[in-house]
Amino acid sequence: FWCWDEQSCKHRTTMYPGLLSSATWTPTRTYDGIFSRHAHLSPFASANAVSVPYCSSDAWVGDVGGGTLDSSGRNASVLGWHFRGQAIVRAVVGELRRVYGLGRSEAAAEEVFLAGCSAGARGAMSLLDSIPDLVPGSRVYGIFDSGLSLGLEPLVDTLTPLVEQIKTVVKRHNAVGALGTACRAVYSSEQWKCLVGEFRAPLLQRAHLISQSQYDSFQLSWDLGGAQPPLTGDAARYAGTFRDWMRTALAAAAQGGAAVYSSACYQHCLSLAPSFWEDTFVTSGGEVVSFSAAISRWMR
């Protein structure tokens, strides 16, 4: 997730300190799913892989430091904190170019896949079209796992709607650089829409694949105030509306050129665990497909 105002950011420092700083991180991490080194499990088994852990609390779209002032001379960031998602991505790509020669190959142009799940997918979607300028000569693609956010009002009216969070983030986290030129041109008077997946995905310029459950267990649970299946009454009706809205958003993304992998399951993030190849659904044609298999087909 992320934080967007004083209350949510203070709550985050208490509940998730490991998501604000690397101070408590272990020296090593073990990864699975899309990072598997077995060719029959991941289409990226033989690729160079880089994981960028999340500690910027801004879904990778912020670009503001504690001393940044807004046009009124006031501190622009929440509590004077740093939200440096964009800068972190630029620094990582810069390090890959400087130290490892990314984009400097004399052979055929390299393929770069910018991927993420949840907040990482939201960030990858927001930054995808800016990556080619950082790796000239490379072919750049996106893979977004559970990052297609909806601008749907939550059922529980005491929650801060995603739309309101985003409007705050654009200003307070200085997310303007993550809005995208094409999207800003389309939504010139409502530029906050460019951080909402349902509006942004159809306007992306680079080829990408979206994996998104029609009952995304993160946003749906948030919108329901934490309620979990089985759902009844208003919650069940809301879940039905949520699914219809998500299907419309996925269809719009596909119309815009996206590849789409979507089930009607209650789940969130498949790419970082064995669910990447173990969880499957059956298509209308009777074919059994995993997320890993869908990526392989799309890449071919």
C-alpha positions in Angstrom: 0.0 0.0 0.0 1.2 3.6 0.7 0.5 6.5 3.0 -0.9 9.8 1.8 -1.5 12.1 4.9 -0.3 12.6 8.4 -2.6 10.1 10.0 -1.9 7.3 7.5 1.8 7.9 7.5 2.0 7.9 11.3 0.0 4.6 11.3 2.4 3.2 8.8 5.5 3.9 11.0 3.8 2.0 13.8 2.5 -1.0 11.9 5.0 -1.5 9.1 8.5 -0.1 10.1 10.1 -2.5 7.7 8.4 -0.7 4.8 9.9 2.7 5.7 13.6 1.9 6.1 16.1 -0.8 5.3 17.4 -0.6 8.8 15.6 -3.8 9.9 16.2 -5.7 6.7 18.1 -9.0 6.8 21.4 -9.3 4.8 19.8 -11.6 2.3 16.3 -12.4 0.9 14.9 -15.5 -0.7 12.7 -15.1 -3.7 10.4 -17.4 -5.5 7.7 -17.2 -8.2 8.8 -15.1 -11.2 12.4 -15.2 -9.8 12.7 -19.0 -10.0 15.8 -20.3 -11.7 13.9 -23.3 -13.2 13.0 -22.8 -16.8 9.8 -24.9 -16.5 8.5 -22.6 -13.7 9.5 -19.1 -14.9 10.0 -17.7 -18.4 12.7 -15.4 -16.8 14.8 -18.3 -15.4 17.8 -17.4 -17.5 17.4 -13.6 -17.4 19.3 -11.2 -15.2 16.9 -10.4 -12.4 16.9 -7.4 -10.0 14.6 -7.0 -7.1 14.0 -3.5 -5.6 12.5 -3.7 -2.1 9.8 -1.2 -1.3 10.5 1.4 1.4 9.3 4.7 -0.2 5.6 4.4 0.9 4.5 6.1 -2.3 3.8 3.2 -4.7 7.0 4.4 -6.4 5.5 7.7 -7.7 6.8 10.2 -5.2 9.7 12.6 -5.9 9.9 14.9 -2.8 12.2 15.3 0.1 11.9 16.7 3.6 13.1 20.1 2.6 11.0 20.5 -0.6 8.7 23.6 -0.5 5.5 24.0 -2.4 4.5 27.2 -4.3 3.3 28.8 -1.1 6.6 28.2 0.6 5.3 25.5 2.9 6.9 22.1 3.3 5.5 20.1 0.4 5.8 16.6 1.8 3.8 14.9 4.5 5.4 15.6 7.9 8.6 16.7 6.1 9.3 13.1 5.1 10.9 11.8 2.0 8.8 10.0 -0.7 11.4 9.0 -3.3 10.0 6.2 -5.4 10.8 7.8 -8.7 14.3 8.7 -7.6 14.9 5.1 -6.4 13.9 3.7 -9.7 16.1 6.1 -11.6 19.1 5.3 -9.3 18.7 1.6 -9.8 18.5 1.8 -13.6 21.5 4.2 -13.5 23.5 1.7 -11.4 22.6 -1.1 -13.8 23.9 1.0 -16.7 27.0 2.2 -15.0 28.1 -1.0 -13.3 26.5 -3.8 -15.3 26.4 -2.2 -18.8 22.6 -2.3 -19.2 21.7 -0.8 -22.6 25.3 -0.7 -23.8 25.4 -4.1 -25.5 26.7 -4.2 -29.0 24.7 -7.3 -29.7 20.9 -7.3 -30.4 19.0 -4.8 -28.2 18.3 -6.1 -24.8 14.8 -6.6 -23.5 13.9 -4.9 -20.2 10.8 -6.0 -18.3 9.6 -3.6 -15.6 7.4 -5.6 -13.2 5.9 -5.5 -9.8 3.0 -6.7 -7.7 0.5 -4.6 -5.7 2.1 -1.2 -5.0 5.0 -2.3 -7.1 2.6 -2.9 -10.0 1.1 0.5 -9.6 4.5 2.0 -9.7 5.6 0.0 -12.7 2.5 1.1 -14.6 3.1 4.7 -13.7 6.8 4.7 -14.7 6.9 2.2 -17.6 6.8 4.8 -20.4 9.7 6.8 -18.8 12.1 3.8 -18.7 13.1 3.8 -22.4 14.7 7.2 -21.9 16.9 5.7 -19.2 18.0 2.6 -21.2 18.2 3.9 -24.8 18.3 1.1 -27.4 16.6 -1.4 -25.2 13.1 -2.8 -25.8 11.0 -2.1 -22.7 7.9 -4.0 -21.6 5.7 -4.0 -18.5 4.2 -6.8 -16.3 1.7 -5.6 -13.7 0.5 -8.0 -11.1 -2.5 -6.8 -9.2 -1.9 -3.1 -9.8 -5.0 -2.1 -11.8 -6.6 0.1 -9.2 -10.2 1.3 -9.5 -11.7 4.7 -8.8 -14.7 3.1 -7.2 -16.1 4.6 -4.0 -15.7 2.3 -1.0 -18.7 0.8 0.7 -17.5 1.9 4.1 -17.9 5.7 4.1 -15.4 6.2 7.0 -12.5 5.2 4.7 -10.5 7.6 2.6 -11.4 6.7 -1.1 -8.5 5.9 -3.3 -9.4 8.9 -5.5 -8.9 11.2 -2.5 -5.7 9.5 -1.5 -4.4 10.0 -5.1 -5.3 13.7 -5.3 -3.3 14.2 -2.1 -0.4 12.1 -3.3 0.0 14.0 -6.6 0.5 17.2 -4.7 2.1 16.2 -1.4 4.4 13.5 -2.8 5.2 15.4 -6.0 4.0 12.6 -8.3 3.6 14.8 -11.3 6.6 13.1 -13.1 4.8 9.8 -12.9 1.6 10.9 -14.6 2.8 10.4 -18.2 2.7 12.8 -21.1 0.0 11.0 -23.0 -2.2 10.6 -20.0 -1.8 14.2 -18.9 -2.8 15.3 -22.3 -6.0 13.3 -22.2 -6.9 14.2 -18.6 -5.6 17.7 -18.5 -8.2 18.9 -16.1 -8.2 15.8 -13.9 -4.6 14.7 -14.0 -5.0 12.6 -10.8 -6.7 10.0 -13.0 -3.2 9.1 -14.4 -2.4 7.4 -11.1 -5.5 5.2 -11.2 -5.0 2.0 -13.2 -8.3 1.9 -14.9 -7.6 5.3 -16.5 -3.8 4.9 -17.0 -3.5 1.4 -18.5 -5.3 2.1 -21.8 -3.0 5.0 -22.5 0.4 3.3 -22.0 2.7 3.4 -24.9 4.8 0.3 -24.2 3.6 -3.3 -24.5 2.5 -4.7 -21.2 0.7 -7.6 -19.5 -1.8 -7.2 -16.7 -2.6 -9.9 -14.2 -5.6 -8.9 -12.2 -8.3 -10.8 -10.3 -11.8 -9.5 -10.9 -12.3 -9.8 -7.1 -8.9 -8.3 -6.2 -8.6 -9.2 -2.5 -6.6 -6.1 -1.5 -8.7 -3.3 -2.9 -12.0 -5.1 -2.4 -11.2 -5.9 1.2 -10.1 -2.3 1.7 -13.3 -0.9 0.2 -15.3 -3.2 2.4 -13.6 -2.1 5.6 -11.7 -5.4 6.0 -14.6 -7.7 5.4 -13.7 -11.1 4.0 -15.6 -13.8 2.0 -18.1 -15.3 2.3 -19.9 -12.0 1.8 -23.6 -11.3 2.3 -26.0 -8.4 1.9 -24.6 -5.0 0.9 -21.0 -6.4 0.9 -22.0 -9.1 -1.6 -23.7 -6.6 -3.8 -20.7 -4.3 -3.6 -18.4 -7.2 -4.6 -20.6 -7.8 -7.7 -20.3 -4.2 -8.7 -16.6 -4.3 -8.0 -16.2 -7.2 -10.4 -18.3 -5.6 -13.1 -16.2 -2.4 -12.8 -13.0 -4.4 -12.9 -14.1 -6.3 -16.0 -14.9 -3.0 -17.8 -11.4 -1.7 -16.8 -9.7 -4.8 -18.1 -11.6 -4.7 -21.3 -10.5 -1.0 -21.8 -6.9 -2.0 -21.1 -7.1 -4.8 -23.6 -8.6 -2.4 -26.2 -5.6 -0.2 -25.5 -3.2 -3.0 -26.4 -2.7 -4.8 -23.1 -2.5 -8.5 -22.7 -4.8 -9.6 -19.8 -4.7 -12.5 -17.5 -7.7 -12.4 -15.2 -9.6 -14.9 -13.0 -12.8 -14.5 -11.0 -10.9 -15.6 -7.9 -10.5 -13.7 -4.6 -6.7 -13.2 -4.7 -3.9 -10.6 -5.0 -0.3 -10.9 -6.2 0.6 -14.2 -7.9 4.2 -13.4 -9.1 6.3 -13.8 -5.9 5.3 -17.3 -4.8 4.6 -20.7 -6.2 1.2 -19.4 -7.1 3.0 -18.0 -10.1 2.9 -21.4 -11.8 0.6 -23.4 -9.4 -2.6 -21.3 -9.5 -4.5 -21.8 -12.7 -7.9 -21.2 -14.2 -9.7 -22.9 -17.0 -10.6 -20.8 -20.1 -13.9 -21.0 -21.9 -12.1 -23.2 -24.4 -11.2 -25.7 -21.6 -7.5 -24.8 -21.5 -5.7 -24.7 -18.1 -3.5 -21.6 -17.8 -1.2 -20.3 -15.1 0.2 -16.7 -14.8 3.7 -18.0 -15.8 2.2 -19.8 -18.9 0.4 -16.6 -19.9 3.6 -14.6 -19.7 5.4 -17.2 -21.9 2.7 -17.1 -24.5 2.6 -13.2 -24.5 6.4 -13.1 -24.9 6.3 -15.4 -27.9 
